[in-house]
Amino acid sequence: MKKAIMIILLFLLISGVVYFGISIYANLVVFREVATGSTLEVPDAHEAGYIIKLVNTGRILYTDNYTKEGTVCTLHGYWELVEDEFVYREQTLTLDEKLFGAVLVSIR
């Protein structure tokens, strides 16, 4: 009886160590690769030197030519995310902060 209890406790101990080992491996390696290993290709920084973020929606746009006058930011050609890729739009896009909320422009 004593031997059976020792075998069960040893089995539980080994099972616990294996479970924690697999959990640590999954969190440190597998999930990190999934979270950071994006297949999304953003436009090259030479083609799109600025990143525009619409704060209210979290939408990200890229451009190389923009003007800002007061609360109006105008993009002269821009890249936007469509499904799983960035697509270039030759149109002019006017973003007024009174309508869209804060528009943050930063250099890449």
C-alpha positions as CSV (number, residue, x, y, z in Angstrom):
1,M,0.0,0.0,0.0
2,K,2.8,2.4,0.9
3,K,4.6,1.6,-2.3
4,A,1.4,2.3,-4.4
5,I,1.0,5.7,-2.7
6,M,4.7,6.6,-3.4
7,I,4.3,5.6,-7.1
8,I,1.1,7.8,-7.4
9,L,2.8,10.7,-5.7
10,L,5.9,10.3,-8.0
11,F,3.6,10.2,-11.0
12,L,1.8,13.3,-9.9
13,L,5.1,15.1,-9.3
14,I,6.5,14.2,-12.7
15,S,3.2,15.1,-14.4
16,G,3.2,18.5,-12.7
17,V,6.8,19.2,-13.7
18,V,6.1,18.3,-17.3
19,Y,2.9,20.4,-17.4
20,F,4.8,23.5,-16.1
21,G,7.6,22.9,-18.5
22,I,5.3,22.7,-21.5
23,S,3.4,25.8,-20.2
24,I,6.6,27.8,-19.9
25,Y,7.8,26.7,-23.3
26,A,4.5,27.6,-24.9
27,N,4.4,31.0,-23.3
28,L,8.0,32.0,-24.0
29,V,8.5,30.5,-27.5
30,V,5.3,29.5,-29.3
31,F,2.9,32.3,-28.3
32,R,5.6,34.9,-28.7
33,E,6.3,33.8,-32.3
34,V,2.6,34.0,-33.1
35,A,2.3,37.4,-31.5
36,T,5.4,39.0,-33.1
37,G,5.7,36.9,-36.3
38,S,3.4,39.0,-38.4
39,T,3.2,38.2,-42.1
40,L,1.9,41.7,-42.7
41,E,4.3,43.7,-44.9
42,V,4.2,47.4,-44.4
43,P,5.3,49.8,-47.1
44,D,9.1,50.5,-47.2
45,A,10.1,53.6,-45.2
46,H,11.7,55.1,-48.3
47,E,8.3,55.1,-50.0
48,A,6.2,56.0,-46.9
49,G,8.3,58.1,-44.6
50,Y,5.3,59.0,-42.3
51,I,2.9,57.0,-40.2
52,I,-0.5,58.5,-39.6
53,K,-2.6,57.1,-36.7
54,L,-6.3,58.0,-36.3
55,V,-6.5,57.8,-32.5
56,N,-10.3,57.2,-32.2
57,T,-10.3,54.2,-34.5
58,G,-6.7,53.0,-34.2
59,R,-6.4,52.9,-37.9
60,I,-2.9,53.2,-39.3
61,L,-2.1,54.9,-42.7
62,Y,1.3,55.4,-44.3
63,T,2.3,58.3,-46.6
64,D,5.3,60.2,-48.0
65,N,3.5,63.4,-48.7
66,Y,1.2,65.3,-46.4
67,T,0.2,68.8,-45.4
68,K,-1.3,69.9,-42.1
69,E,-3.1,73.2,-41.7
70,G,-4.8,73.7,-38.3
71,T,-6.9,70.7,-37.6
72,V,-6.9,69.4,-41.2
73,C,-4.3,66.8,-42.3
74,T,-4.3,66.1,-46.0
75,L,-2.5,63.0,-47.4
76,H,-1.4,63.2,-51.0
77,G,-1.3,59.5,-51.8
78,Y,-1.3,56.9,-49.0
79,W,-1.2,53.3,-48.1
80,E,-4.1,51.7,-46.2
81,L,-4.6,48.2,-44.8
82,V,-7.1,46.2,-46.9
83,E,-7.7,42.7,-45.7
84,D,-4.1,41.4,-45.1
85,E,-2.0,43.8,-47.1
86,F,-1.3,47.5,-47.6
87,V,-2.7,49.0,-50.8
88,Y,-1.5,52.3,-52.3
89,R,-4.2,54.9,-53.0
90,E,-3.3,57.8,-55.3
91,Q,-6.2,59.9,-54.1
92,T,-6.0,62.8,-51.8
93,L,-7.4,62.0,-48.3
94,T,-8.4,64.9,-46.1
95,L,-8.7,64.1,-42.4
96,D,-10.2,66.8,-40.2
97,E,-9.6,66.3,-36.5
98,K,-13.1,67.8,-35.8
99,L,-14.6,64.8,-37.6
100,F,-12.0,62.0,-37.1
101,G,-10.6,62.9,-33.7
102,A,-6.9,63.3,-33.1
103,V,-4.6,62.5,-36.1
104,L,-1.1,61.7,-35.1
105,V,1.7,62.0,-37.6
106,S,5.2,60.7,-36.9
107,I,8.3,60.0,-38.9
108,R,9.2,56.4,-39.4
